[in-house]
Amino acid sequence: MFKRFAMYAMAGFLLVNLYGCFALFAGAAAGTGTAMWLSGKLTQEFHAPYDRTVEASEAALKSMKLEVTKESKTADVTQLRSKYTDGKEIWVDVRKTTATSTKVEVRVGAMSPDKEAANKILKKIQENI
């Protein structure tokens, strides 16, 4: 009796794990445009060309009166650095994923990332695209 219960419990556990992974995969594939908080960064994909997204990121920081202190740019990645109103460091990374889409990562604060501040910046970027 106990063996049978253990077998059903294990089968249920595996089913839940498989379903959870599938749901996560399906959400990632279909969820383009939804911001995700991961490792202290807020990440979102945009259906916009790389150069346009970089310009939108710069305009977002400027509209929030946040001066770009450093800009590193290659053909596929741009990193903008700034300081938030409370003095926390800001990193905005724009990565080209295809010719018509980009991934933007926003981090505010090194030691204790500020999700709310990162969300404000990401929303401003979205408004400027």
N, C-alpha and C positions, 0 to 999 in steps of 0.2 A: 504494500500500500504506500509506504513512504517513498519507495523508488519511483512509483508512478507519479506521485505528487511532485517529486523533485524534477522528474522529466518534463512535466507540464509547466512547472514554474520556469525551468530553464528555456523551454520553447517560447513561452510568453515573453521572457526577458529578451531573447534574441529577436523576436518579432517586433517588440517595441523599439529596440535599438536600430533595426533595419528601417523601420518606418520613420524614425526620427532622422536618420541620415538621409533618407529619400526626401523627406519634407524639407530639410535644410538645403539639399541640392536643388530641388525644384524651386524653392524660394530664391536661391541665389541666381538661378538662371532667369526666372521671370521677374525678379525684384529689382531690375535695373531702375535706378531713380530713387531708391530708398536708402537713406543714410544708415550706416552700421557702425556702432562703437566697438572697436577692437584694439587692444593693446594701447589704450590711451589716445587713440586717434579716431576721428570721425571720418568715415570713408563713404563716398558716393560716386556712382558712375553717371555721366552726363552724355546725352546724345548731341554732342557739339564737337566741332573740330578743335584740335589741340590749341592752335593760336587764339581762337576765339575764347576758349576757356581760360587761357593765361591772361588775356586782356580783361575778362570778366573778374578774375581773381584780383588783379591789380586794382580795378575799379571798385570792387567791394571793399578792399582795405582802405582805399582813398575815401570812399563815401562814409566810412566809419571813423575817419580822421586818424587812421593808423598808418604811419609812415613806413614804407618798405625800407628796411635797413640794409638788406643784402638780397641779391638775386643771382641765382646760379641757373644757367639755361643750357640745355643741349638740344639735339634734334627731337628727343622723345620725352625729356623730363625737365620741368622747371621747378625750382624751389624758391619760394619767397619767404623772407624772414622779417618779422616785425615785433613790436612790443604791444601788449594789450594795455588797456587803460589802467589796470592795477599793477603793471610792470612785468607781468608774466610774458615769457618768450612765446612767439607764434611761429609755427612752421606751416606753410601751405605748399603741398607737393601736387603738381599737376603732371599726370602721366598719360601719354598717348597710348591708347589701346588699339584703335583702328583709325582709319582715315576720318571717320565721322563720330568717334566716341572717345571720351577721356575718363580717367579716374582721378578724383580729387581727394586728398587726405589732408585734414586739418587737425593740428594739435596745438593746444594752448596750455603752457606750463610744462616744465620738465619733470619735476619731482611729484607733483600732484596735478595731473591733467584736469582741466576744467571743461567738462562736456558741454555745459550750457553756453559758455563763450564760444567754443568750437562750432556749436550748432548755429549761433547767431551769424558767425562768419560764413558758414556754408550756405545758409539761407540767402545772405546778401550776394554770394557768388551766383546762386541759382537765379536770383532776380535780375542779375546783369547779363545772363546768357541769352 
